[in-house]
Amino acid sequence: MDPEEREPEFVSGVRKKYVDLLEQGLKTIADTSIAPKIGSILDSVQFEETNSWGEPKGKKQTLREFIEAKITKWLGETVDYQGRVKESGCYAGASQTRLAYMVSSHLEREIKEAVTNALKNFNQQLAASLHETVKMKLGEALNNLKVQVNT
């Protein structure tokens, strides 16, 4: 038998309370000490992109501005119907931004799942109804049967 299965309820309660207090303490430390420091780093550290020779290209940005620009550029890239980056002149076909592709893909999955579940439920209900109807009709047919014995 596993030792945790034999653990008294009191001990497991104390352990749970201890873990809850520890998690709450760590969250408080993270919220009051760590998060503000990370926020100040994101807003104060500045850098600028350089070319392969180390020469500056573009303006200086904070880390937050840099991350926002990269995300915006990434979401705005043109992709094909499979979400792959569409190279210029690669081939003709429908193109959309990565954000539009991600939203479309998510909606497609959700709609497929909803329709599949609805069809499954419908099939279950239909099968149950058919079963009951056939059972009822067979019962009626049996009741209407007249048996004659000729000797």
C-alpha positions as CSV (number, residue, x, y, z in Angstrom):
1,M,0.0,0.0,0.0
2,D,1.3,3.5,-0.9
3,P,2.4,5.5,2.2
4,E,0.3,8.5,1.2
5,E,-2.8,6.3,1.2
6,R,-2.2,5.5,4.8
7,E,-1.4,9.1,5.8
8,P,-3.8,10.3,8.5
9,E,-6.3,13.0,7.6
10,F,-4.8,15.4,10.1
11,V,-1.3,15.1,8.5
12,S,-2.6,15.6,5.0
13,G,-4.6,18.6,6.2
14,V,-1.5,20.2,7.8
15,R,0.5,19.4,4.6
16,K,-2.1,21.1,2.4
17,K,-2.3,24.2,4.7
18,Y,1.5,24.4,4.7
19,V,1.7,24.2,0.9
20,D,-1.1,26.8,0.6
21,L,0.7,29.2,3.0
22,L,4.0,28.7,1.1
23,E,2.4,29.4,-2.3
24,Q,0.7,32.5,-0.9
25,G,4.0,33.8,0.6
26,L,5.8,33.2,-2.7
27,K,3.1,34.9,-4.7
28,T,3.3,37.9,-2.3
29,I,7.1,38.1,-2.7
30,A,6.7,37.9,-6.5
31,D,4.0,40.5,-6.6
32,T,5.8,43.0,-4.3
33,S,9.5,42.5,-5.2
34,I,10.0,40.6,-8.5
35,A,7.3,42.0,-10.7
36,P,8.1,45.7,-10.1
37,K,11.8,45.0,-10.8
38,I,11.0,43.2,-14.1
39,G,8.6,46.1,-15.1
40,S,11.3,48.7,-14.4
41,I,13.8,46.7,-16.5
42,L,11.4,46.4,-19.4
43,D,10.8,50.2,-19.3
44,S,14.3,51.4,-18.6
45,V,16.9,49.3,-20.4
46,Q,17.4,50.7,-23.9
47,F,19.2,49.2,-26.8
48,E,19.2,49.5,-30.6
49,E,19.4,46.9,-33.3
50,T,22.6,46.7,-35.2
51,N,23.6,45.3,-38.6
52,S,26.1,42.5,-39.0
53,W,29.0,45.0,-38.6
54,G,27.7,46.2,-35.3
55,E,26.6,49.6,-36.7
56,P,23.4,50.9,-35.2
57,K,20.3,50.7,-37.4
58,G,17.1,52.3,-36.2
59,K,16.3,54.2,-33.1
60,K,16.9,53.2,-29.5
61,Q,14.1,51.3,-27.9
62,T,13.2,50.0,-24.5
63,L,12.9,46.2,-24.2
64,R,9.1,46.6,-23.9
65,E,8.9,48.6,-27.1
66,F,11.2,46.1,-28.9
67,I,9.0,43.2,-27.8
68,E,5.8,45.0,-28.9
69,A,7.3,45.8,-32.3
70,K,8.4,42.2,-32.8
71,I,5.0,40.8,-31.8
72,T,3.2,43.3,-34.0
73,K,5.5,42.5,-37.0
74,W,5.1,38.7,-36.4
75,L,1.3,38.9,-36.2
76,G,1.2,41.0,-39.3
77,E,3.3,38.7,-41.5
78,T,1.6,37.3,-44.5
79,V,1.1,33.5,-44.3
80,D,-0.4,30.9,-46.5
81,Y,-3.4,28.7,-45.7
82,Q,-1.2,26.5,-43.5
83,G,0.3,29.3,-41.5
84,R,3.6,29.2,-43.2
85,V,5.3,32.5,-44.0
86,K,4.6,33.3,-47.6
87,E,7.7,34.2,-49.5
88,S,7.3,36.8,-52.2
89,G,6.8,35.2,-55.6
90,C,6.8,31.7,-54.0
91,Y,3.4,30.7,-55.4
92,A,0.0,32.1,-55.9
93,G,-2.7,31.5,-53.4
94,A,-4.8,32.9,-50.7
95,S,-2.8,35.0,-48.2
96,Q,-3.6,36.5,-44.9
97,T,-1.9,37.8,-41.8
98,R,-0.7,35.4,-39.2
99,L,-3.2,36.9,-36.7
100,A,-6.1,36.3,-39.2
101,Y,-4.8,32.7,-39.8
102,M,-4.6,32.0,-36.0
103,V,-8.1,33.3,-35.4
104,S,-9.5,31.4,-38.4
105,S,-7.8,28.2,-37.2
106,H,-9.1,28.6,-33.7
107,L,-12.6,29.2,-34.9
108,E,-12.4,26.3,-37.3
109,R,-11.3,23.9,-34.5
110,E,-14.1,25.2,-32.2
111,I,-16.8,24.9,-34.8
112,K,-15.7,21.4,-35.9
113,E,-15.8,20.3,-32.3
114,A,-19.2,21.8,-31.7
115,V,-20.6,20.3,-34.8
116,T,-19.1,16.9,-34.1
117,N,-20.5,16.9,-30.6
118,A,-23.9,18.0,-31.8
119,L,-24.0,15.3,-34.5
120,K,-22.9,12.7,-31.9
121,N,-25.7,13.8,-29.5
122,F,-28.2,13.8,-32.4
123,N,-27.1,10.3,-33.5
124,Q,-27.4,9.0,-29.9
125,Q,-30.9,10.5,-29.6
126,L,-31.9,9.2,-33.0
127,A,-30.7,5.7,-32.2
128,A,-32.6,5.6,-28.9
129,S,-35.7,6.9,-30.7
130,L,-35.4,4.3,-33.5
131,H,-34.8,1.6,-31.0
132,E,-37.9,2.5,-29.0
133,T,-40.0,2.9,-32.2
134,V,-39.0,-0.5,-33.6
135,K,-39.6,-2.1,-30.2
136,M,-43.1,-0.5,-30.0
137,K,-44.0,-1.5,-33.6
138,L,-42.8,-5.1,-33.1
139,G,-44.9,-5.3,-29.9
140,E,-47.9,-4.0,-31.8
141,A,-47.3,-6.5,-34.6
142,L,-47.0,-9.4,-32.1
143,N,-50.3,-8.3,-30.4
144,N,-52.1,-8.3,-33.7
145,L,-50.9,-11.7,-34.7
146,K,-53.6,-14.3,-34.6
147,V,-52.6,-17.9,-34.3
148,Q,-54.9,-20.6,-35.7
149,V,-54.4,-24.2,-35.1
150,N,-55.9,-26.5,-37.8
151,T,-56.1,-30.2,-37.1
